[in-house]
Amino acid sequence: MTTERKLLKIYTTLLREYGQRNWWPAETSFEVILGAILTQNVSWKNVETAIHNLKEVNLLDPEKLYRCEIDTIAPLIKSSRYYNQKAKKIKNFMDFFYSDYHGSLEKMSLEDHSLLRTKLLKIKGLGEETVDSILLYSCNKPVFVVDAYTKRIFSRFGLIEETATYGETQHFFIKNLPQDIVLFNDFHAQIVHLGNTICKTQPQCNQCPIRIIDGKLKCRYPLENHS
């Protein structure tokens, strides 16, 4: 079984088990960007509270948020933890967004995705996972998002090394999957769901829908170690 076949088999099994995840949950592409920044080191429930607070005072409007001071933003996103730092990150992004694209998400999305990724990574406070989430979920670029769940699950299958870097893990998926934005989107969402509910640090292996697939593809995590 080729690596591509293995990955697609894992994906289709998760899709059959959980259905389309319909991720990222947001009303607008701009809201996706804010969510990607706010979700660093915090649960999505806390992010939803912060997004709701911004919406209540009409700060999901890009121009109004751009004109806001950090001291105005910070208290509204307090639920997201490290809110002072995140308010600065939001402000840094907004300054970039208006200086380079005049506040137009359409113009930003038309940028070559490699060049746009390079630009976004230069914004203070935005790391690779945040940037790639913006590229995939907001700008519809063919970028595979990697997180801790991705590394955990696929190292347990022996498909990547536990010590693989973000770039090495991302390259593995992009190299071995069709360049399909819809696939990249939902596959990542399926991985997040599995990692959050079953394939934890102490996994619930007996409940895992992909522990053994067709008697051939098997997770290498010792079953006797599960709690």
N, CA, C and O of each residue as an XYZ file, in Angstrom:
908
protein
N       0.854     -1.184      0.000
C       0.000      0.000      0.000
C       0.894      1.240      0.000
O       1.751      1.392      0.871
N       0.693      2.125     -0.978
C       1.502      3.339     -1.058
C       1.171      4.279      0.111
O       0.134      4.150      0.761
N       2.072      5.214      0.352
C       1.832      6.182      1.428
C       0.578      6.996      1.137
O      -0.216      7.258      2.040
N       0.396      7.395     -0.112
C      -0.815      8.142     -0.467
C      -2.064      7.326     -0.158
O      -3.036      7.847      0.390
N      -2.032      6.057     -0.509
C      -3.172      5.184     -0.259
C      -3.445      5.046      1.240
O      -4.598      5.037      1.670
N      -2.382      4.939      2.024
C      -2.536      4.829      3.480
C      -3.202      6.085      4.046
O      -4.137      6.000      4.843
N      -2.710      7.243      3.624
C      -3.265      8.490      4.141
C      -4.724      8.660      3.742
O      -5.554      9.071      4.553
N      -5.034      8.342      2.484
C      -6.418      8.487      2.030
C      -7.329      7.468      2.717
O      -8.504      7.746      2.956
N      -6.791      6.301      3.030
C      -7.580      5.292      3.741
C      -7.888      5.766      5.157
O      -9.004      5.594      5.646
N      -6.904      6.356      5.807
C      -7.131      6.915      7.143
C      -8.192      8.009      7.069
O      -9.111      8.055      7.887
N      -8.053      8.884      6.080
C      -9.009      9.982      5.958
C     -10.432      9.483      5.701
O     -11.371      9.915      6.369
N     -10.593      8.581      4.742
C     -11.945      8.120      4.409
C     -12.573      7.348      5.568
O     -13.791      7.379      5.746
N     -11.757      6.662      6.350
C     -12.285      5.955      7.526
C     -12.775      6.950      8.566
O     -13.841      6.764      9.153
N     -12.005      8.001      8.794
C     -12.425      9.044      9.738
C     -13.672      9.771      9.231
O     -14.576     10.079     10.008
N     -13.714     10.039      7.942
C     -14.864     10.718      7.350
C     -16.129      9.878      7.508
O     -17.198     10.398      7.829
N     -15.992      8.587      7.282
C     -17.148      7.685      7.434
C     -17.608      7.629      8.896
O     -18.803      7.534      9.174
N     -16.657      7.689      9.817
C     -16.977      7.602     11.237
C     -17.585      8.901     11.782
O     -18.551      8.874     12.545
N     -17.006     10.032     11.380
C     -17.371     11.307     11.998
C     -18.140     12.263     11.089
O     -18.714     13.243     11.564
N     -18.153     11.983      9.783
C     -18.805     12.905      8.857
C     -17.962     14.153      8.633
O     -16.953     14.353      9.309
N     -18.375     14.994      7.686
C     -17.658     16.237      7.419
C     -17.629     17.087      8.691
O     -18.653     17.259      9.353
N     -16.465     17.610      9.025
C     -16.316     18.368     10.266
C     -16.727     19.836     10.119
O     -16.948     20.532     11.110
N     -16.824     20.292      8.869
C     -17.252     21.680      8.612
C     -16.442     22.702      9.418
O     -16.990     23.581     10.083
N     -15.151     22.554      9.332
C     -14.218     23.413     10.049
C     -13.577     24.364      9.041
O     -13.158     23.884      7.988
N     -13.472     25.597      9.262
C     -13.376     26.345     10.482
C     -14.720     26.992     10.826
O     -15.357     27.547      9.931
N     -15.178     26.945     12.079
C     -16.475     27.524     12.420
C     -16.406     29.050     12.513
O     -15.926     29.589     13.510
N     -16.876     29.735     11.494
C     -16.850     31.197     11.480
C     -17.847     31.695     10.445
O     -18.162     30.998      9.481
N     -18.334     32.901     10.657
C     -19.294     33.487      9.728
C     -18.607     34.151      8.541
O     -19.200     34.264      7.468
N     -17.376     34.587      8.719
C     -16.642     35.256      7.642
C     -15.192     34.787      7.624
O     -14.691     34.232      8.602
N     -14.534     35.017      6.506
C     -13.119     34.664      6.389
C     -12.255     35.509      7.317
O     -11.231     35.044      7.817
N     -12.669     36.747      7.544
C     -11.919     37.603      8.464
C     -12.012     37.069      9.891
O     -11.040     37.115     10.645
N     -13.172     36.571     10.248
C     -13.343     35.977     11.580
C     -12.443     34.759     11.749
O     -11.961     34.490     12.849
N     -12.213     34.019     10.660
C     -11.295     32.872     10.701
C      -9.899     33.329     11.120
O      -9.239     32.676     11.929
N      -9.464     34.444     10.568
C      -8.128     34.956     10.883
C      -8.006     35.280     12.368
O      -7.026     34.911     13.015
N      -9.000     35.967     12.896
C      -8.979     36.300     14.318
C      -8.996     35.032     15.166
O      -8.277     34.938     16.161
N      -9.812     34.062     14.776
C      -9.872     32.795     15.507
C      -8.547     32.071     15.497
O      -8.158     31.475     16.501
N      -7.838     32.115     14.360
C      -6.537     31.445     14.252
C      -5.520     32.061     15.211
O      -4.681     31.355     15.771
N      -5.599     33.375     15.399
C      -4.689     34.045     16.326
C      -5.092     33.769     17.773
O      -4.240     33.510     18.624
N      -6.376     33.826     18.041
C      -6.861     33.676     19.410
C      -6.744     32.250     19.939
O      -6.637     32.052     21.150
N      -6.763     31.258     19.055
C      -6.814     29.865     19.514
C      -5.463     29.329     19.976
O      -5.378     28.189     20.433
N      -4.425     30.118     19.866
C      -3.112     29.671     20.342
C      -3.161     29.402     21.845
O      -3.481     30.288     22.638
N      -2.837     28.159     22.224
C      -2.720     27.754     23.638
C      -4.004     27.895     24.449
O      -3.962     28.194     25.643
N      -5.146     27.679     23.797
C      -6.407     27.773     24.535
C      -7.471     26.947     23.818
O      -7.363     26.682     22.620
N      -8.504     26.543     24.565
C      -9.572     25.748     23.962
C     -10.450     26.618     23.072
O     -10.512     27.837     23.233
N     -11.131     25.962     22.125
C     -11.973     26.699     21.192
C     -13.140     27.379     21.901
O     -13.594     28.438     21.469
N     -13.624     26.786     22.975
C     -14.728     27.381     23.731
C     -14.349     28.777     24.214
O     -15.169     29.693     24.159
N     -13.123     28.946     24.683
C     -12.660     30.256     25.139
C     -12.528     31.240     23.983
O     -12.775     32.436     24.136
N     -12.135     30.714     22.821
C     -12.033     31.559     21.629
C     -13.410     32.066     21.223
O     -13.565     33.233     20.865
N     -14.399     31.198     21.279
C     -15.764     31.596     20.921
C     -16.248     32.752     21.783
O     -16.917     33.661     21.293
N     -15.909     32.718     23.064
C     -16.296     33.806     23.961
C     -15.640     35.115     23.527
O     -16.292     36.158     23.494
N     -14.365     35.060     23.199
C     -13.639     36.253     22.766
C     -14.209     36.791     21.450
O     -14.386     38.000     21.297
N     -14.493     35.900     20.510
C     -15.083     36.311     19.231
C     -16.437     36.966     19.460
O     -16.752     37.986     18.847
N     -17.226     36.385     20.335
C     -18.546     36.934     20.655
C     -18.415     38.355     21.220
O     -19.179     39.250     20.856
N     -17.451     38.547     22.100
C     -17.241     39.869     22.693
C     -16.855     40.908     21.642
O     -17.327     42.045     21.677
N     -16.004     40.512     20.719
C     -15.617     41.420     19.629
C     -16.820     41.744     18.738
O     -17.005     42.880     18.300
N     -17.618     40.729     18.488
C     -18.793     40.920     17.643
C     -19.797     41.868     18.278
O     -20.429     42.670     17.591
N     -19.938     41.770     19.594
C     -20.907     42.597     20.323
C     -20.628     44.092     20.172
O     -21.551     44.905     20.212
N     -19.365     44.449     20.001
C     -19.017     45.867     19.850
C     -18.591     46.181     18.412
O     -17.936     47.189     18.149
N     -18.982     45.289     17.487
C     -18.785     45.484     16.050
C     -17.314     45.540     15.634
O     -16.958     46.213     14.667
N     -16.458     44.817     16.385
C     -15.043     44.802     16.032
C     -14.651     43.623     15.148
O     -13.466     43.343     14.963
N     -15.645     42.937     14.605
C     -15.349     41.971     13.543
C     -15.361     42.688     12.190
O     -15.146     42.075     11.144
N     -15.612     43.971     12.234
C     -15.473     44.829     11.059
C     -13.994     45.193     10.938
O     -13.457     45.846     11.833
N     -13.321     44.789      9.855
C     -11.865     44.997      9.744
C     -11.419     46.437      9.940
O     -10.440     46.692     10.641
N     -12.123     47.375      9.331
C     -11.686     48.770      9.442
C     -11.795     49.283     10.871
O     -10.915     50.006     11.340
N     -12.854     48.921     11.558
C     -13.031     49.362     12.946
C     -11.996     48.726     13.864
O     -11.489     49.366     14.785
N     -11.690     47.453     13.600
C     -10.667     46.783     14.410
C      -9.292     47.393     14.144
O      -8.492     47.553     15.066
N      -9.021     47.730     12.899
C      -7.752     48.344     12.523
C      -7.524     49.655     13.268
O      -6.397     49.977     13.644
N      -8.597     50.403     13.477
C      -8.494     51.710     14.125
C      -8.506     51.619     15.652
O      -8.353     52.625     16.344
N      -8.690     50.406     16.164
C      -8.734     50.195     17.617
C      -7.340     50.164     18.232
O      -6.369     49.773     17.584
N      -7.260     50.576     19.471
C      -6.014     50.469     20.214
C      -5.957     49.119     20.927
O      -6.985     48.490     21.182
N      -4.743     48.691     21.241
C      -4.531     47.415     21.932
C      -5.294     47.373     23.247
O      -5.852     46.340     23.618
N      -5.314     48.502     23.948
C      -5.987     48.554     25.254
C      -7.494     48.356     25.137
O      -8.144     47.963     26.105
N      -8.044     48.621     23.974
C      -9.473     48.384     23.742
C      -9.726     46.919     23.422
O     -10.727     46.350     23.858
N      -8.830     46.311     22.669
C      -8.998     44.923     22.228
C      -8.784     43.938     23.377
O      -9.557     42.994     23.543
N      -7.741     44.161     24.163
C      -7.311     43.187     25.178
C      -8.417     42.736     26.132
O      -8.594     41.531     26.312
N      -9.176     43.659     26.756
C     -10.197     43.198     27.714
C     -11.286     42.350     27.060
O     -11.887     41.494     27.710
N     -11.536     42.589     25.786
C     -12.590     41.854     25.078
C     -12.205     40.411     24.798
O     -13.075     39.557     24.626
N     -10.904     40.132     24.752
C     -10.441     38.776     24.425
C      -9.809     38.095     25.635
O      -9.006     37.172     25.495
N     -10.180     38.559     26.810
C      -9.576     38.054     28.047
C      -9.737     36.545     28.188
O      -8.857     35.884     28.740
N     -10.844     35.985     27.701
C     -11.100     34.546     27.830
C     -10.093     33.700     27.064
O      -9.968     32.504     27.330
N      -9.373     34.297     26.117
C      -8.463     33.533     25.263
C      -7.078     33.313     25.872
O      -6.210     32.723     25.229
N      -6.859     33.785     27.122
C      -5.567     33.679     27.811
C      -4.493     34.489     27.063
O      -4.593     34.708     25.856
N      -3.489     34.916     27.789
C      -2.419     35.727     27.203
C      -3.004     36.844     26.346
O      -2.488     37.162     25.274
N      -4.085     37.428     26.837
C      -4.875     38.353     26.025
C      -4.134     39.640     25.661
O      -4.379     40.219     24.603
N      -3.240     40.082     26.522
C      -2.468     41.273     26.160
C      -1.542     40.990     24.980
O      -1.404     41.806     24.068
N      -0.909     39.810     25.018
C      -0.037     39.416     23.915
C      -0.838     39.212     22.628
O      -0.419     39.618     21.544
N      -1.988     38.579     22.775
C      -2.803     38.310     21.586
C      -3.390     39.591     20.992
O      -3.559     39.698     19.778
N      -3.696     40.555     21.850
C      -4.170     41.847     21.347
C      -3.080     42.503     20.495
O      -3.376     43.116     19.469
N      -1.822     42.374     20.919
C      -0.704     42.916     20.149
C      -0.552     42.170     18.818
O      -0.265     42.774     17.784
N      -0.749     40.853     18.862
C      -0.652     40.059     17.630
C      -1.737     40.458     16.634
O      -1.489     40.572     15.434
N      -2.944     40.667     17.157
C      -4.043     41.103     16.291
C      -3.711     42.463     15.675
O      -3.911     42.680     14.480
N      -3.206     43.367     16.501
C      -2.839     44.699     16.005
C      -1.726     44.608     14.973
O      -1.758     45.314     13.965
N      -0.745     43.750     15.211
C       0.347     43.560     14.246
C      -0.195     43.058     12.911
O       0.213     43.523     11.847
N      -1.128     42.092     12.986
C      -1.713     41.592     11.748
C      -2.495     42.685     11.031
O      -2.366     42.846      9.817
N      -3.305     43.436     11.772
C      -4.129     44.466     11.149
C      -3.276     45.533     10.478
O      -3.623     46.013      9.399
N      -2.164     45.911     11.102
C      -1.251     46.891     10.490
C      -0.715     46.358      9.163
O      -0.656     47.086      8.172
N      -0.328     45.094      9.152
C       0.146     44.451      7.924
C      -0.970     44.382      6.879
O      -0.756     44.702      5.710
N      -2.147     43.966      7.305
C      -3.299     43.775      6.428
C      -3.645     45.065      5.687
O      -3.975     45.033      4.502
N      -3.569     46.186      6.379
C      -3.908     47.462      5.750
C      -2.739     48.073      4.985
O      -2.946     48.722      3.960
N      -1.531     47.878      5.463
C      -0.383     48.454      4.748
C      -0.103     47.721      3.436
O       0.298     48.340      2.451
N      -0.315     46.400      3.425
C      -0.004     45.610      2.227
C      -1.203     45.359      1.322
O      -1.039     45.224      0.110
N      -2.399     45.293      1.887
C      -3.573     44.924      1.079
C      -4.763     45.864      1.268
O      -5.875     45.563      0.834
N      -4.525     46.990      1.910
C      -5.572     48.002      2.099
C      -6.834     47.426      2.735
O      -7.945     47.876      2.453
N      -6.652     46.433      3.588
C      -7.782     45.845      4.287
C      -8.661     44.957      3.423
O      -9.801     44.669      3.790
N      -8.147     44.519      2.278
C      -8.934     43.677      1.370
C      -8.490     42.217      1.470
O      -7.371     41.869      1.094
N      -9.375     41.378      1.976
C      -9.060     39.956      2.054
C      -8.972     39.350      0.657
O      -8.215     38.406      0.429
N      -9.744     39.893     -0.270
C      -9.697     39.406     -1.652
C      -8.312     39.631     -2.249
O      -7.755     38.737     -2.885
N      -7.755     40.828     -2.043
C      -6.414     41.115     -2.553
C      -5.379     40.219     -1.891
O      -4.481     39.705     -2.558
N      -5.499     40.031     -0.582
C      -4.544     39.179      0.128
C      -4.623     37.743     -0.375
O      -3.598     37.077     -0.523
N      -5.831     37.267     -0.637
C      -6.024     35.883     -1.069
C      -5.528     35.645     -2.487
O      -5.257     34.506     -2.866
N      -5.407     36.706     -3.273
C      -4.907     36.572     -4.642
C      -3.383     36.484     -4.695
O      -2.810     36.134     -5.726
N      -2.740     36.800     -3.587
C      -1.280     36.728     -3.513
C      -0.821     35.285     -3.668
O      -1.480     34.362     -3.189
N       0.310     35.094     -4.340
C       0.920     33.765     -4.418
C       1.086     33.209     -3.015
O       1.586     33.897     -2.125
N       0.659     31.936     -2.810
C       0.585     31.446     -1.435
C       1.949     31.305     -0.766
O       2.048     31.459      0.451
N       2.991     31.021     -1.520
C       4.327     30.934     -0.914
C       4.810     32.301     -0.456
O       5.396     32.440      0.617
N       4.556     33.309     -1.286
C       4.956     34.668     -0.936
C       4.130     35.168      0.253
O       4.661     35.789      1.174
N       2.829     34.891      0.218
C       1.964     35.323      1.314
C       2.376     34.652      2.619
O       2.374     35.289      3.672
N       2.727     33.383      2.556
C       3.163     32.671      3.762
C       4.416     33.325      4.342
O       4.525     33.515      5.553
N       5.347     33.660      3.472
C       6.581     34.310      3.917
C       6.279     35.638      4.598
O       6.865     35.962      5.631
N       5.366     36.400      4.015
C       4.997     37.699      4.581
C       4.331     37.535      5.950
O       4.658     38.246      6.900
N       3.403     36.598      6.033
C       2.665     36.398      7.282
C       3.584     35.932      8.409
O       3.406     36.321      9.564
N       4.556     35.106      8.073
C       5.474     34.603      9.088
C       6.391     35.696      9.637
O       7.018     35.520     10.682
N       6.467     36.812      8.935
C       7.288     37.926      9.403
C       6.544     38.792     10.420
O       7.141     39.642     11.080
N       5.228     38.563     10.537
C       4.444     39.328     11.505
C       4.771     38.823     12.905
O       4.665     37.627     13.176
N       5.162     39.715     13.781
C       5.556     39.322     15.127
C       4.393     38.653     15.852
O       3.302     39.212     15.965
N       4.659     37.432     16.343
C       3.658     36.708     17.115
C       2.911     35.641     16.346
O       2.178     34.854     16.945
N       3.077     35.592     15.028
C       2.383     34.571     14.239
C       3.345     33.447     13.872
O       4.344     33.667     13.187
N       3.027     32.230     14.339
C       3.843     31.061     14.038
C       3.301     30.293     12.847
O       2.322     30.699     12.220
N       3.947     29.185     12.545
C       3.602     28.427     11.339
C       2.171     27.887     11.355
O       1.463     27.982     10.353
N       1.743     27.324     12.481
C       0.397     26.757     12.536
C      -0.666     27.843     12.352
O      -1.648     27.637     11.638
N      -0.473     28.984     12.990
C      -1.419     30.093     12.853
C      -1.457     30.596     11.417
O      -2.532     30.786     10.848
N      -0.296     30.809     10.837
C      -0.211     31.298      9.462
C      -0.843     30.320      8.484
O      -1.593     30.724      7.594
N      -0.544     29.044      8.644
C      -1.098     28.057      7.718
C      -2.609     27.912      7.881
O      -3.315     27.631      6.912
N      -3.101     28.100      9.091
C      -4.557     28.088      9.305
C      -5.206     29.244      8.556
O      -6.269     29.083      7.957
N      -4.570     30.401      8.589
C      -5.072     31.566      7.842
C      -5.061     31.276      6.341
O      -6.031     31.552      5.635
N      -3.954     30.717      5.869
C      -3.820     30.432      4.437
C      -4.862     29.428      3.955
O      -5.491     29.628      2.916
N      -5.042     28.351      4.711
C      -5.963     27.292      4.286
C      -7.419     27.693      4.478
O      -8.216     27.637      3.542
N      -7.757     28.097      5.693
C      -9.164     28.269      6.048
C      -9.737     29.634      5.676
O     -10.947     29.769      5.494
N      -8.886     30.638      5.562
C      -9.388     31.966      5.207
C      -9.104     32.325      3.750
O      -9.948     32.911      3.072
N      -7.911     31.971      3.277
C      -7.505     32.359      1.920
C      -7.649     31.245      0.898
O      -7.403     31.457     -0.290
N      -8.047     30.055      1.349
C      -8.238     28.905      0.443
C      -6.980     28.564     -0.353
O      -7.030     28.363     -1.567
N      -5.864     28.505      0.349
C      -4.602     28.114     -0.259
C      -4.319     26.634      0.045
O      -4.680     26.150      1.118
N      -3.677     25.911     -0.885
C      -3.405     24.481     -0.685
C      -2.232     24.244      0.265
O      -1.144     23.849     -0.154
N      -2.476     24.492      1.545
C      -1.454     24.339      2.585
C      -1.994     23.374      3.634
O      -3.132     23.512      4.081
N      -1.186     22.405      4.022
C      -1.630     21.452      5.042
C      -1.211     21.958      6.416
O      -0.032     22.215      6.660
N      -2.187     22.099      7.311
C      -1.922     22.600      8.662
C      -1.463     21.449      9.555
O      -2.055     20.370      9.556
N      -0.418     21.695     10.299
C       0.143     20.694     11.210
C      -0.012     21.185     12.645
O       0.207     22.360     12.940
N      -0.392     20.271     13.529
C      -0.447     20.609     14.952
C       0.045     19.423     15.773
O       0.503     18.424     15.219
N      -0.051     19.536     17.084
C       0.444     18.472     17.969
C      -0.306     17.161     17.731
O       0.286     16.087     17.832
N      -1.601     17.237     17.416
C      -2.382     16.033     17.150
C      -1.842     15.300     15.919
O      -1.751     14.072     15.909
N      -1.490     16.057     14.895
C      -0.970     15.467     13.662
C       0.287     14.652     13.951
O       0.407     13.505     13.523
N       1.211     15.251     14.673
C       2.468     14.564     14.973
C       2.223     13.336     15.839
O       2.818     12.283     15.609
N       1.355     13.462     16.827
C       1.081     12.348     17.736
C       0.478     11.165     16.990
O       0.974     10.044     17.103
N      -0.577     11.402     16.234
C      -1.300     10.321     15.562
C      -0.438      9.622     14.526
O      -0.388      8.393     14.485
N       0.236     10.389     13.694
C       0.947      9.763     12.573
C       2.315      9.217     12.957
O       2.864      8.382     12.237
N       2.873      9.664     14.065
C       4.081      9.001     14.580
C       3.698      7.661     15.188
O       4.485      6.715     15.138
N       2.504      7.562     15.763
C       2.051      6.291     16.319
C       1.779      5.262     15.221
O       1.818      4.059     15.476
N       1.511      5.722     14.025
C       1.373      4.821     12.877
C       2.730      4.515     12.250
O       2.826      3.663     11.366
N       3.773      5.199     12.699
C       5.099      4.991     12.128
C       5.284      5.668     10.792
O       6.228      5.362     10.063
N       4.380      6.600     10.456
C       4.466      7.275      9.162
C       5.382      8.493      9.206
O       5.918      8.910      8.180
N       5.558      9.062     10.398
C       6.532     10.135     10.596
C       7.260      9.867     11.903
O       6.801      9.082     12.733
N       8.387     10.519     12.077
C       9.145     10.379     13.320
C       8.523     11.261     14.403
O       7.962     12.318     14.114
N       8.631     10.809     15.648
C       8.126     11.614     16.762
C       8.827     12.962     16.830
O       8.252     13.951     17.286
N      10.065     12.992     16.377
C      10.870     14.218     16.446
C      10.755     15.072     15.178
O      11.459     16.073     15.045
N       9.892     14.693     14.263
C       9.761     15.435     13.002
C       9.402     16.898     13.274
O       8.589     17.196     14.149
N      10.008     17.787     12.527
C       9.712     19.205     12.668
C       8.371     19.533     12.000
O       7.785     18.707     11.301
N       7.914     20.749     12.236
C       6.684     21.198     11.580
C       6.833     21.078     10.060
O       5.972     20.519      9.381
N       7.938     21.611      9.546
C       8.158     21.594      8.093
C       8.245     20.194      7.529
O       7.704     19.930      6.456
N       8.913     19.292      8.225
C       9.042     17.910      7.752
C       7.680     17.218      7.729
O       7.368     16.478      6.796
N       6.876     17.462      8.758
C       5.554     16.846      8.821
C       4.653     17.402      7.723
O       3.943     16.650      7.055
N       4.684     18.697      7.540
C       3.867     19.318      6.494
C       4.276     18.810      5.114
O       3.416     18.502      4.288
N       5.568     18.722      4.860
C       6.061     18.228      3.572
C       5.590     16.803      3.311
O       5.256     16.456      2.178
N       5.563     15.983      4.346
C       5.108     14.597      4.210
C       3.677     14.539      3.669
O       3.383     13.757      2.765
N       2.796     15.363      4.220
C       1.401     15.349      3.780
C       1.237     15.947      2.385
O       0.521     15.396      1.549
N       1.898     17.068      2.140
C       1.761     17.718      0.838
C       2.329     16.841     -0.276
O       1.795     16.807     -1.385
N       3.414     16.134      0.029
C       4.048     15.248     -0.958
C       3.187     14.037     -1.271
O       3.196     13.547     -2.400
N       2.438     13.543     -0.280
C       1.749     12.264     -0.433
C       0.229     12.359     -0.542
O      -0.463     11.344     -0.473
N      -0.290     13.571     -0.712
C      -1.729     13.742     -0.887
C      -2.010     14.554     -2.150
O      -1.177     15.363     -2.559
N      -3.166     14.350     -2.770
C      -3.571     15.228     -3.871
C      -3.662     16.669     -3.380
O      -4.080     16.914     -2.248
N      -3.277     17.612     -4.213
C      -3.302     19.022     -3.817
C      -4.732     19.547     -3.886
O      -5.104     20.272     -4.809
N      -5.511     19.168     -2.901
C      -6.939     19.449     -2.860
C      -7.254     20.243     -1.600
O      -7.093     19.734     -0.491
N      -7.700     21.483     -1.761
C      -7.961     22.357     -0.615
C      -9.035     21.772      0.286
O      -8.910     21.818      1.510
N     -10.094     21.220     -0.307
C     -11.186     20.636      0.477
C     -10.678     19.449      1.293
O     -11.050     19.284      2.454
N      -9.830     18.628      0.683
C      -9.242     17.486      1.390
C      -8.352     17.964      2.529
O      -8.469     17.471      3.651
N      -7.471     18.909      2.258
C      -6.588     19.429      3.301
C      -7.395     19.990      4.467
O      -7.061     19.780      5.633
N      -8.462     20.704      4.129
C      -9.313     21.318      5.149
C      -9.937     20.269      6.064
O      -9.781     20.325      7.284
N     -10.642     19.316      5.466
C     -11.374     18.362      6.298
C     -10.453     17.325      6.940
O     -10.735     16.857      8.044
N      -9.371     16.962      6.279
C      -8.440     15.992      6.862
C      -7.862     16.556      8.156
O      -7.797     15.856      9.167
N      -7.449     17.804      8.125
C      -6.916     18.412      9.342
C      -7.975     18.455     10.437
O      -7.687     18.192     11.604
N      -9.197     18.788     10.050
C     -10.290     18.842     11.031
C     -10.558     17.464     11.640
O     -10.833     17.357     12.835
N     -10.481     16.413     10.825
C     -10.670     15.048     11.328
C      -9.562     14.678     12.310
O      -9.814     14.050     13.338
N      -8.342     15.070     11.985
C      -7.201     14.792     12.858
C      -7.385     15.474     14.216
O      -7.152     14.868     15.262
N      -7.804     16.733     14.187
C      -8.033     17.478     15.428
C      -9.095     16.791     16.284
O      -8.943     16.659     17.499
N     -10.171     16.358     15.632
C     -11.257     15.712     16.378
C     -10.773     14.399     17.006
O     -11.041     14.136     18.178
N     -10.068     13.586     16.234
C      -9.570     12.314     16.749
C      -8.580     12.549     17.894
O      -8.641     11.875     18.922
N      -7.675     13.501     17.711
C      -6.670     13.772     18.732
C      -7.264     14.345     19.999
O      -6.757     14.097     21.093
N      -8.327     15.103     19.864
C      -8.955     15.746     21.009
C      -9.852     14.800     21.798
O     -10.046     14.981     23.000
N     -10.410     13.772     21.111
C     -11.380     12.896     21.772
C     -10.847     11.500     22.095
O     -11.256     10.905     23.091
N      -9.943     10.969     21.272
C      -9.518      9.576     21.437
C      -7.999      9.405     21.487
O      -7.477      8.800     22.423
N      -7.298      9.924     20.505
C      -5.848      9.707     20.424
C      -5.120     10.760     21.263
O      -4.373     11.594     20.752
N      -5.373     10.685     22.578
C      -4.791     11.629     23.522
C      -3.404     11.151     23.951
O      -2.907     10.136     23.465
N      -2.794     11.892     24.861
C      -1.510     11.447     25.403
C      -1.646     10.039     25.977
O      -0.788      9.183     25.759
N      -2.740      9.810     26.717
C      -3.121      8.466     27.133
C      -4.372      8.107     26.321
O      -5.485      8.456     26.714
N      -4.197      7.423     25.207
C      -5.306      7.245     24.258
C      -6.334      6.196     24.682
O      -6.061      5.318     25.500
N      -7.506      6.318     24.106
C      -8.572      5.342     24.288
C      -8.591      4.446     23.044
O      -9.476      4.544     22.194
N      -7.597      3.583     22.968
C      -7.341      2.818     21.748
C      -8.516      1.937     21.322
O      -8.758      1.766     20.127
N      -9.241      1.384     22.282
C     -10.345      0.486     21.929
C     -11.472      1.202     21.201
O     -12.308      0.559     20.567
N     -11.501      2.528     21.285
C     -12.544      3.305     20.624
C     -12.077      3.931     19.320
O     -12.846      4.621     18.650
N     -10.828      3.697     18.959
C     -10.246      4.365     17.798
C     -10.698      3.714     16.488
O     -10.496      2.514     16.300
N     -11.301      4.479     15.585
C     -11.791      3.909     14.331
C     -10.687      3.568     13.336
O     -10.941      2.873     12.352
N      -9.474      4.042     13.574
C      -8.394      3.779     12.616
C      -7.254      2.967     13.218
O      -6.171      2.898     12.637
N      -7.486      2.345     14.386
C      -6.400      1.557     14.990
C      -5.916      0.467     14.039
O      -4.712      0.262     13.881
N      -6.853     -0.225     13.412
C      -6.517     -1.228     12.396
C      -7.451     -0.999     11.210
O      -8.671     -0.957     11.369
N      -6.873     -0.854     10.033
C      -7.663     -0.632      8.826
C      -7.394     -1.758      7.836
O      -6.261     -1.960      7.399
N      -8.449     -2.487      7.490
C      -8.360     -3.604      6.532
C      -7.355     -4.665      6.952
O      -6.853     -5.416      6.115
N      -7.062     -4.727      8.243
C      -6.121     -5.730      8.732
C      -4.691     -5.486      8.310
O      -3.818     -6.316      8.565
N      -4.435     -4.349      7.664
C      -3.099     -4.084      7.128
C      -2.444     -2.856      7.760
O      -1.292     -2.900      8.194
N      -3.191     -1.782      7.800
C      -2.664     -0.538      8.335
C      -2.964     -0.480      9.824
O      -4.128     -0.440     10.225
N      -1.917     -0.476     10.646
C      -2.113     -0.577     12.092
C      -1.359      0.508     12.840
O      -0.236      0.867     12.486
N      -1.999      1.020     13.880
C      -1.323      1.915     14.801
C      -0.311      1.116     15.602
O      -0.595     -0.016     15.995
N       0.856      1.676     15.851
C       1.913      0.964     16.557
C       1.901      1.212     18.061
O       2.706      0.638     18.794
N       1.001      2.056     18.515
C       0.939      2.335     19.952
C       0.505      1.064     20.675
O      -0.527      0.492     20.327
N       1.264      0.605     21.673
C       0.924     -0.657     22.368
C      -0.450     -0.588     23.024
O      -0.688      0.262     23.882
N      -1.345     -1.470     22.629
C      -2.702     -1.461     23.144
C      -2.734     -1.600     24.651
O      -3.593     -1.025     25.319
N      -1.786     -2.375     25.190
C      -1.796     -2.615     26.636
C      -1.448     -1.343     27.417
O      -1.647     -1.298     28.631
N      -0.931     -0.306     26.737
C      -0.579      0.926     27.439
C      -1.738      1.898     27.572
O      -1.647      2.894     28.289
N      -2.832      1.601     26.874
C      -3.919      2.582     26.884
C      -4.658      2.534     28.213
O      -4.724      1.500     28.878
N      -5.214      3.689     28.580
C      -5.917      3.757     29.850
C      -7.405      3.601     29.650
O      -8.165      3.633     30.618
